[in-house]
Amino acid sequence: MGSYPYNQRQAKKNRSGWLIGCGGALIIGICLMAFLLLGGFAGLIALFGGEPEGLSVQVSVPTSQVQVGDSFEIRVALSNVGTQNINITEIQLPNDLLANALVTGIEPSGTQGLDYGDKTAFQFNLLIAPQGVETVLFHFEALNSGDISGDIGVPVGTRTSTSKMRVVISPRALVEEPPVEAPPMMGDVIPYQSVVQILAMIDIGDQWVDAWSGSGTIISEDGLILTNDHVVYESFFPEIRLAVAITTQQDQPPVPMFYAEVLQADYYLDLAVIKITTDLAGNPVDFANLGLQPVPIGNSDDLQLGDPLVIIGYPGIGGQTITLTRGEVSGFTAEAPYGNRAFIKTSATIAGGNSGGLAATQQGEIVGVPTQLGSGDLEAGFVDCRFLVDTNRDGIIDENDHCIPLGGFINAVRPITLAIPMVEAAKAGEVAFNRPSAGAYETHEFSGDVIFEESFADNRHNWNLFDDSNGSADIANGQLLIDVDRSNYLIFSRKEGIYENPLMVAEAQFNRPTSDGELGLICGYQDIDNFTIFLISEDGFYVIYKFENDEVVYLVDWTYSDFVAESTTYELAVYCGPDGLAFGLNGVLLAEAFDPNYIPGEVGLIASCYENAGLTVGFDSFKIYRP
């Protein structure tokens, strides 16, 4: 039997040397052959000499001295002035050059080969047709000063063409830095009127209510506002309305005046650009007469340790008026792929409502956005976290649901440099969202070894079937049928046997939908209190969670997806392993998660009801692939 009431859930969220000494014609022949076999073309060149027929080599070097630390180039132009194809396999550079300059790049690509004592070969595969030209460009960084001269050699068969070169590297000149003028006193410019409050409203029971708030900064006269992505987006809510409250007086709460829409958003940077669209009555906005005061954009790459910062925003706790917090740059945090300045750490203690607001220099230029997601342990830092929606679908809005964090404290700032591409795109009227959704992933067709396959012609593979007052699991008409006759209830059927790291694919359908029914797969089943669940719902949501000792642990919270909502057929794919979990629908990856406590167990198929009972789900096929 496999049934489980929803109301028991608890939401926790490498040359080798060779012997010289050949004598006699026979030995010379043997030595020569061995020499050839070992690639000793330098010796053959010394014996035969001469220029390769048809090859012209021209070398271009810097015409003036380069300094230590400078980058420079040497260009080798190879021309075929003959009537036969020429195959270039090596270009030999003087070792004096390589001892004083580092090769940082080669175009086209080549690899370093044998060291001939005074030269080192770089290997290529360049076929030059008659009258053709190939140019090889070597990029260098000057390491040591010196007057470097020598020959660059290009062998073709047993002959080598050489061209002389000379590069002069001089010591780095000392540049006297001009005196730096002292900056104005911190606080000379406080652009508080450029900071707004953003109110996120959600539709609950046909009524729009304020759900959470954050801060933003006006960056253009036509109503562009820079903020955080999480201020304007929450994955659980399919639709959010954004109101913008303008700062009119520093000692008064902001005044809601406009609605705004999102033009640019990046979930991973946690940055967004929104644009004011209408007033609260739905009328277009006359920006020419509005008098918005955009803040000038600074350069966060110029910030140094100890530089002062002014943080301005609406704290969300401890008052409703705009708040200024002083601090200084206390460090930088690296994060792939954003580099060593992915976050600017600050000594200021910033209230969570300031997230999305303004981090400014003493000249009043924006250099960053205070960001809740860079502040460390979010869950431990929330002061205000509201329970607004029944996210765990147990029929009750309470502390077991996923909450919307509104308070807490921030000590990190996203640098403005990372936001500039989004700002420029928004100014051009472009709309783009970079968020983890189904449309962001490529489709995938499953192939490989199938280690188990089920068509549900009968129960020869020992699925657990049952029928009780809560629902049933049966095999009939080529399907595994699951009925759910009780709201807020899980019904599942398991297959006997333990599978290590299974990749499971199942085809399913809602035979008797109820508008909010759910279907999916389970894995890692130990007992009724310990297993992992993957579900999609009729109304467009997906989730990954587990029961761990009879407590619910969300690995991916309930998330709305247009892709799920618009799908009419369902091929579910689930991977379970200690290296991670993955959930796909119709060849598209929906979500990934990691469970450090995952233990292999039985697998199965599941259906569940939210509010409306009477659901019937049919599973047409089930396969397990070798991972």
N, C-alpha and C positions, 0 to 999 in steps of 0.2 A: 504493500500500500504506500502511496505517496501523496499525502495531502498536508497542507500547512496553512493555518490561519494567518492572515496579514496582521491581525491585532496582537500577535506575539513578537512583532519586530521591534528592535531597539536600534535607532539610527545613531551610529558613532562615526561619526565621520573621519770577394783575391790576383815571377817568371821563374820559372825554375831555372837555376844555372845549369850550363852543360859544359862538358869537359872539352877544352881546346887542346889539340895535339894531333890533328889529322896529317898523314904523310903518304905520298905516293898517289899515282893517278887514281887507282881504284878507291883508295881511302878518300881522296879528294871528292870523287864522285859520290861515295857514300855520305861523306860529310855534307856535301852540297845538298843531297837529297834530304838528309835529316834536317839540314838548315832550313830548307824549303818547308818541310813538314812542320817545323816548329815556328814558322812565321818569321824567320830572320831575313826579311827583305832588305834591311839596312845593309847587310853584308853583300848582297847581290848588287845593290845599287853602287857600292864601292867598286865592285869588279867590272861592271858594265858601263856605268856612268851615262852621261848624255841627257838631253831633255826629252820628255815624252813628245811624240809626234802629235801635232795638232792642238796641244794644250797651251793656253796663255793664262798666266797667273798674275793678277795685279792686287797689291795690298795697299789698303788705305788705313792710316793711323792718325791719331790726333795731331793737328798741325801746330799746336802750342803745348806748353807744359801742362801737366795735370798735377793736382795736389793730392797728397795722401788723404784718403777718404773719399776722393771723387770717383764717380763712375765714368768709364770711357769705353769706346768701342774700337775693334779692329775688324775691318771688312775685307774679306778675301773673295775677289771676283774671278770666277773660273770660266773661261771662254773656250769653246771648241771651234777652232779655225780650220779643222781638217775635214775629211770626208767620211770618217767612220765614227761610230758612237764611242764615247769615252766614259768609263765607269770609275768614279772617284770613290775610294774606300777609306782614305786617310787624309788628314791634314795635320802636319807636324809643327808644333809651336816650340820656340826656344824655351829651355828650362829656366834660363835667367828671367824670362818674362813671368813664368808661372811661379817663381819664387818670390816675386815682388808684387804680384797682382793676383787677385782671386777671380776665377771664372765664375760668374754669377748666372750666365745663360748662354745658350747657343741656338741660333736660328739658321736653318732648320735643326731639329733636335739631333744631337750627336752624343756619343759616350766616350769617356776617356779610356785609352788603350795602353799599348806598350810604352815603356820608358826606354829610349835608345841611348841614353847617357847625356847627350846634349840637347835632345828634343824629346818631347812626349807626343804620342799620336792621339788624335781624336778621330774616332771611327764614324763613317757615314756610309750611305748607300745612295750615291747621286749619279744617275745616268744622264749624260749630256749629249744631246743629238748634235749633228753637224750644224755649225753656225749658232748653236744654242749657248746660253749663259746661265750659270748658277752662282748665286752670291751666298756666302756663308758669313754670318755676323756673330762675332764673339763679344760678349758683354763682360766687362771686368770692373772690379773695385780695386783702386790703388791702395796697397798695403804699406809699402816701404819706399822711401825716396831712393833715386838712382837713375843713371843714364843707361838704359837697357837697349842693346842692339843685337841683331842676329838674323838668321834666315828662317823664313817660313817655308816648309817643304810640302809639296803635293806629289806623292808617288803615283805613277800609272804603270802597272806591270813591273819591269825591272829598272825603270828610269824615274828620275824625280826632277820636277821643276821647282826651282827655289826663287824666292823673292826676298830682298832685304827689308828689314824694318827697324825703326828706332822709336822708342818711347821714353820721354824724360818725365820722371816723377819728382816733384819738389816737395819739401816739407810743407805742412799746413801752415798758412800765414795766420798770425795772430791778429784778430780784428778787435779793435777797441770798441766796446759797447758804449753807445751814447747814454748819458745819464737819464734815468727814468724819473719823470715827474711824479710827485706824490699824488695819488688819486684823491678825489674829493672824499669828504667824511662820509662814512656809512650812514645811510638814512637820508641823504640829501634828496634822493628821488624815491618816493614811495608810490608806485602806480596802482593804488588800491582800486581806483575806478575802472581799471582794466580787468578786474577779477569779478567773476559772476558765480552765482550758485546754480547748480543744475539739479533739478528735481525730477526723479524718475517716477513715473506713474504707471501702475498696472491695472488691468481690468479684472476685478473680482466681483462676480455676481452682477454683471452688467453695470458696474459702477467703477469709474476711474478713481483710484485712491493713490495718495503719495506713499511710495514704498521705501525709497531711500534717497539720499542726496549726496552730492559731492561738489567739488569746485572746478572752475575752468578759467581760462584766460583768453580775453579777446585779442586776436592777432591780426585782424584786418578790419577796415572801415565798413566792409559789406557783410559783417556778421559771422566771420569764421572764429571758432572757439576751439582752443586746444585743451584736451582733458585726458583722463584715463579711459581705457576701453571698459573696465569693469564699472565705471560710473554710469555708462550709457548702455550697458548690455549685461544681461544675466541669462544664461543658457536655458534656464527652466521656463522662462516666459517667452512665448512666441511673439508677443507684441508689447512694446514699451513706448509710452509717450513721454517726450522730454520737454519740460518747461524750463525756461531760463529766467532767473531773477537777477535784476540789475542792481549794482551798488550805487545808490544815489547819495547817501550820506554815510560817513564812517561810523557814526554813532547810532545808526538805525538799521533794522533788518533789511535785507535786500527785497526789492519789489518784483514779484513775478510779472513779466511783461510779454514774453514771447514763447512760441514753440520752436523747436529746432529738429533737424534731421541729421543723421549720421552720414557723412561723405566718405571718410577714411577711418578704418579701424584695424588695429593689429593686436590680437589677443596676446601674442608672445611678448611684444614690447609693452603691452598694457598701455597703449596710447590710442587716441582717437581724435579726429577733427570733426566737429559738428558745425552746422550752419543755421543761423536764425532764418526761419522761413515766413512765419506769420505772427501777428499779434494773437492775444488770447481769444479774440473773437474770430479768428480765421482770416483776417484781412492781410493782404501783402504789406510788406514793410518798406517804407521809404527811407533807405539808408542814407541818402544825401542829406536829409534833415534830421536824422536820428542822433548824430553827434557821438557815436561810439568812439571810445578812446583806445585804440590798439596799442599794445606794448611793443617796443622795438625788440627785435630778435638779436641776442648776443651770440657769442661763440663759446660753447662749453669746453672746447678743446684747450682754451687758454687758461682754464682754472687750475690753480695750484693749491697745494696743502696750505691751509690757514687763510685762504681767501674768504672774505666775509660773504654771507648770503642772507637775504631777507626772504622769508617764506610768508606768503599771504594767502589766505583762504578762509573758508567757513568751517570751523572746527567740528560742528555737529554735536558737540557736547560742551557744556559749561557756558552756553550763551548762543544767541542767534545773530549777533553782529560780526562783521568781518574782523579777522584777527591777524596780527603781525607777530612772527616769531623770528628772533635773530639767532644766527649760528655761523659756523664757518665750515669750510671743506675739511673733513677729517680723514678722507681716504677715498679710494676708488675700488670698485668690485668688477672683476672680469666675468664675462659670461659668453659662451659660444652661442651664436656666431658673431656677437656684437663687439668683441675686442676687450681691451683692458679697462675701458671706461664705459662699461655697460650700465653701471650705477655710480652715482656720486654719493658718497656717504657724508652725512653732516652731523655736527655735534648738537644741532637743534632737536628738541623733542617736539614733534609735530603731531597734533591731534589728527585722528583718522579722517575726519571730514575735509581736511585740507587736501586729501588725495585728489589729484587732477588740477590743483591750483598752480600758483606761481612761485617759482624759485628764481629770484632776481639778484643781479649784482647791485653794487652800491650806486651805479649809474642808472638803475632802473631798467636794465635789459633782462629779458627772460633767458635763462641759461638751463632751465630744467623744469621738470614736472614732478612734484612730490608724488610718490607712488607707493600705495599700500602693499603691492605685491613684491616690493623689494625690501620689505622691512623685517623679513625673517619669519618667525613662527606666527602665522596669522591667527590660527585658532586660539593660541594662548593670549593674543594681544587684543582681542575684540572686547570693547567695553559695551557696545550696543549691537546686538544681533537679533533681528526681528524674525519671528516665525509668521509668515504671511500666507503660505499655501501648503496644502496637504501633500508634501513632496514624497513621503513614503507610502502614500495611498492606504493608510489604515483607517480612513474616515474621520480623523480628528486632526485639527491644526494645533500642535503642541510642541513641547521641547524635543520630541523625537524627530521632528521634521528638519529639513535643511533650512538654515536661517540665512538671512541676508545681512552681512557684516556692515555696520555703519560707523562704529567707533574705533577704538584702538589707537595706537601711536605709530608714527612713521619716522624712520631715520635714513631714508634713501630717496634719491632723486634720479629720474631718468633724464640724461643730458639732452638738450635741445637738438644736438647734432643728429641724433637718431630719429627725431621727429620731422626734420626739414623735408625729406622726400615726401612724406605724407602731406605736409603743409603745401608744398608746391603742387602736388597732384590735386589737392582740394581747390586751390586757387584756379586751376585749369578746369574745374568742374568735373573732375573724374571721381567716380564712386568705386571703392574697392574695399573688401573686407578680407582680412587674413585671420581666419579663425578655424579651429579644428571642427570641421563639419564634413559631411559625406562628400560634398562637391570638391573638396580639397584633395581627394585621393584618387589614384588611378584604379581602374577596374582590374580584376584578377580572375583568371580562369584556373580552376584547380586541376592539377595533373599529378601523376606519380603513382606509387603503389597503394592500392586500396587494401587495407588489412581486414576490414569488415564491411559488409554491405547488407542492407536490409530493404526488402520491397514490401514487407508486411502482407505477404500472401497467407501466412499462418504465423503461429507463435513458436516456431522451432528454435528460436534464439532466446527464449525464456525472458521476455519482458514481463515485469510484474503488472498484472491486470487485476482490477478490482471494481467494485460498485458499492457505494454507500450513500448516505444522505447528503454528503457534501459534493459528490461528483463521481466520475468513473473513468476508467481507462480500459479500452477494449480494442481488438483488432477485427476489422470487418471491411469488406469491399476494397481490399488492397490499401487500407489506411490504418494507422494507429490513431484511434479517436479518443480525444479527451473531452469530457463534459465537465463544466464547472457550474454547479447548481447553487452556490453560495457566494455572495458578494464578499470582497476582501479576502479571497481564499486562493491558495495555490494547489493545483493538482498536477502530479508528475508521475511518469512511468520510467523505471530504471531498467537498464540491461545488465544482466549478471556479468561480472568480470572486471578486473582492474586494468586500466589502460594508462600507460606512461605517456605523458605529453601528447594527448590526442589532438588531431586536427579533424574536427567533425563538420560535416555538411548535411543539412536536412532541408527537404522541400516541404513546405507547409502552407496551409490556407485557413482562413476563418470560415468554416462551414456554416456556422450560425453566429454571426457577429452580434455584438451588444453595444457598439460605438466606442467602448473604452476597454475592450478585452485585450489580453496580452498572450503572446506565445514565445517560445524560445527553447533553450537547451540548458542542461546542468552538467557539471563535471565535478570531480574531486569529492564525490559523495562518500562520507564516512558513516554518518548516521543522520537521523532526522534533525539534529542540531548543528551539523557541520557539513556544508556543501556550498558550491558557487553557482550563481544563477545569471543567465544572460537573457534579457527580454526585450521585445519591441511591442509597441501598443498600436491599436487601431487608430488612435488619435495622434500618432506621429512622434512618440517618445521612445527612447532606448535607455537601458540601464545595465550596469554590471554591479552586483553586490554579492555578499556571502553571508551565510549564517556561520558564526563562530561561537561555539558554546552557547547556542540559542540566542545570540545577540546579532543584530543586523549591522554589517560594516559595508558602507558604500565605497566601492572602488572607482566607479564612474556614476555620478549621481544622475537621476532622471534628467534627460536632456532632449529638448525638442529638435527635430530635424525635418525640414521640408522633404528631403529624400525619402525618409521613412513614411511620412504622411502621404506622399504621392505614389508610393509603390502599391501595385495591385497584385503582384506575385511575390512570393517570399522564398528565397534560397538563403538560409541562414548558415553562416560559417563561424565556428568558434575554435580557437586554439587555447589550450590550457597547459601551463607548465610552470616550473619554478623560475624560468627566465622571463615569464610574462604571460599576460592574457590578451587576447585579441577577439574582436567581435565584428563580423561583417555581414552585410545584407546585399544580395544580388551582385556579388563581385565587388562591392565597395566597402572599404574599411570604415566602420563607424567610430570605433573607440579602441584604445589600448590601455592597459593597466598593469600594475605589478603588485603581486601579493607575495611578500617574503615568507609567508607561512603556508603557501599552497602545498598540499599533499595529494598525490594521485589517488583516485578512487573510482567508483562506478560513474557511469555517464547516463544521461537520460534526456527525455523530452518533457516539456512543461507547458502548461497553460494556466492562466489566472484571470480572475475578474477584479475589477476595481469597484465601482459602485453597482453595476448592473450584472446580475447573475443570469444564468441560462446560456452561457457561452459553449459552443462546440468548435473544437479545433481539430483538423485532420492533418496528419503527417504522412506524406506520400512515399518518402524514401529517407534513408539515413545511411551515411557512409562515414567510415573512419579511415583517414589517409595516414601513411607513414610520415612522420614529421621530418 
